Amino acid sequence: TWTPPTQRTDGSALTNLASYRLYERCGTAQPSLVATIPAPATSYVRTNVPDDGRTCYWQMTAVDSAGVESARTAEVVK
């Protein structure tokens, strides 16, 4: 779960939030997009997480209605 952003990185109001993107990185692989979650969702369940001993990390971004994507969040780890 997460709290929706209300501001852009420049401090201006974010009034046209359209979706979120969830990126996953397991082991030494490069991050890949695993889900696009429509706003106003504030939770998501990732199924089929690799269970092969690698550590997996996730990051999210917010995307506005013009397709502008925010910087990625800090990684969270499983």
Order of alpha helices (4+ residues) and beta strands (2+ residues): beta-beta-beta-beta
